[in-house]
Amino acid sequence: MKISIFTVGYKSDEIWKHQFPLGVGYLSAHLKKVFQDEVDIRMMAKEEEIYEHHPDLLMLSSTTQVIDIAERIAQKVKEKLSIPVILGGTHISAAPQTLMDSVDIGVMCEGEFIAENLVRIYMNDGEYRHDNLTGVKGICYHHINQILVNEKQPYIKDIDALSFPDRNIGKKARNVYLYTSRGCPYKCIFCASQNMWGNVRFHSAERVISEIEFLVDEYQAQSILILDDLFFANKKRFYAIAEAVVNRKINEKIKFEAFIRSNLVSEELIKKAKGMGINTLKFGAETGSDSLLKKLKGDLISVKDHQKLIDLCSKYHIECYAPFIFGTPGETKADILMTRDFILKNKGQLTVHGFYHMTPYPGTSLWQYAQEQMLLPDKIDWKDMTMDFLNDKFDWDKIIYLNEKCIPLYEFKEMIDQLKIDLEFRSKE
Ligand code: B12
């Protein structure tokens, strides 16, 4: 049986040589381990490769913003190949009721075992029907003009049992993606991680080290981008990993980037991070206003923590990156100016790598708020959910603006335009 797996939305060939999406990589590795020679699974770098492979089954992975492209591909594949199309990824996980007509089955959240069950059903029955899908956990599907959403699949307890993900990358790759945990213990109002991954689960330090060594030996990877929502969520494990990296001299061969949260920072931790070869840290700063920050990320974090992290990164020569978000319900003009001043004050020490509009995504508490306040349009065009003010597709007429009560949209736009000038931000494609 032939299966093609494709992540929707990639245009650049360059990025594929280095950074291969891990979601489809985990699926591919798991299905190969379970079915071995019974299936021929290919991860596609381009849409055209699907037609060349001529699979019996297509698996698509998509985020919210590119879901319209997923729909178009599914339609085309149905027309050309008449095969079942299964869709997974963050969007359908949070919004199963949006399953498109051209997609047969949506897979919600952690996908490895659900994909396995679906492949097995197809192998046995040669088709998907209501009677062979009704008991399958973690899926949604069409049945008599309705979308049925089955109960959730339990999360995998021991994620070390999963194989290393397949990666379609070349040798000497840079910023190779690595995942060392699933989920995040915090609940930021704009993030769907809890909905997606449930309680946070960690790979053991040993497993993390063996995957890093594999990337060094197998691919001669030059740098690794640790994509975990929060690599430092379990400090004990972080120290164990840092120590092993140094003891095995891995830090002499490879550098790392990772995501941190400012309230977890101490000098000892940053020193250890530098010691293991982390030369870039990224954190969700979001705002320079303390009261707003607490609203976004909870009471345990403050702008002082942000400052401490930035100062420590500066001291230990670690590059520090952070995104900022504007347009939160309740944000005042004074809050926006505080954020501007915070960014200006840290010029040279902090790189702003996200200048975002507060966009409600399904699966977040912000989405729930927007629904309750009736701030969502009747019909949402998902491709308009561009949150990046600097993206040339950002369209002020189409955004979902949640803060009209505090700052009217036209004044908000003026402030954002002024911020672009004050902070010397340039638009990009
Ligand atoms: C790496 C990454 C990227 C990479 C690769 C994206 C990708 N599609 O893999 C790049 C840099 C391209 C990227 C871009 C963007 N990203 Co991004 N990204 C991530 C990040 C940090 C990790 C993704 C990852 O590898 N996860 C680990 C794997 C194991 O999980 P997974 O991909 O979800 O796959 C599992 C399941 O979903 C499921 N599954 C997935 N696909 C399929 C398919 C089938 C058939 C089945 C059965 C199962 C299945 O099984 C997998 C294994 O369990 C996540 C944050 C996160 N924690 O996930 C954000 C995240 C996915 N990105 C996000 C966003 C907003 C974006 C951008 C829109 C940013 C922007 N401003 O442009 C763009 C979208 C462009 C695009 N084409 O996708 C949001 C998505 C929100 C949403 N509702 O869609 C996330 C969740 C961050 C967040 N918390 O808000 N991103």
Residues whose N, C-alpha, C, O or C-beta is under 5 A from the ligand:
A	BS01	B12	T7 V8 G9 Y10 P21 L22 G23 Y26 M59 L60 S61 S62 T63 T64 Q65 V66 I86 L87 G88 G89 T90 H91 V107 C109 E110 G111 E112 A115 C191 A192 L227 D229 Y361 P362 D388
